[in-house]
Amino acid sequence: MPKPQMPHRGHDKHLCYLNNLGFQVSNPNEYRQLVGDAKFFCEGCGRAAASQKNLCKPVKL
């Protein structure tokens, strides 16, 4: 199966993509590290993350 094409660079590390893969269920501890102590939120999907690199359209909280 071919690897899905990403809409932009780094998208494979963004929460919107990871959630679609079920990352929050299969890797709950790693997911908590990404979202814990959130400092940014995504203008696109509304998710919050500790690092802006895990969001498509990050905005500082």
N, C-alpha and C positions, 0 to 999 in steps of 0.2 A: 504494500500500500504506500503510495507516495506521501511525503510529508506535506501537510497543508501549507498553503502559501499565506504568509502573514501580511496584514494590511500595512504595517510599518515596522521598522527595525526595533527589536526588543519586545515585540508584542507577545512573544512566547513566555515572557516573565511578568506580564500584566495580569492583575487579578481577574479582569473580565474573561480572559482566555483560560486562566487556570481554573476558575469556577466552572466554566463550560466543560472542562475535562473531569470535574469532580475532585479536584485537588484538595478542597476543604474537607472532604470525607475520607479520602485515601491517605492524606498526610496532615492530620489535624494539628500536630505540634508545630510543623513547619509553617502552616497557614497562620497559626497564632502569632508566630514571630513576624510575619509580614504585616499583619494588621494591628498588632498590639502597639500601644503608645502611638497611635496614628497622628501624623503631623500634616498629612495631605489628603485631599479628597479629589475624586475624578469628576470633572464637569460633564463627562459623557455618561457614565453609568452610576455615579453617586457613591461608589465604594470608597472606603478610607484605607490608607496604608501608612506605615511608618516611613517609607521611602518613596520619593516621587518616581523612581525608576520602575515601580510596580503598578503604575497607572498610565493610561493613555493621554489624558488631559489633566495633569496634576495642578492643583491650586492649594496654596498653603492655608492651613486652618487657622 
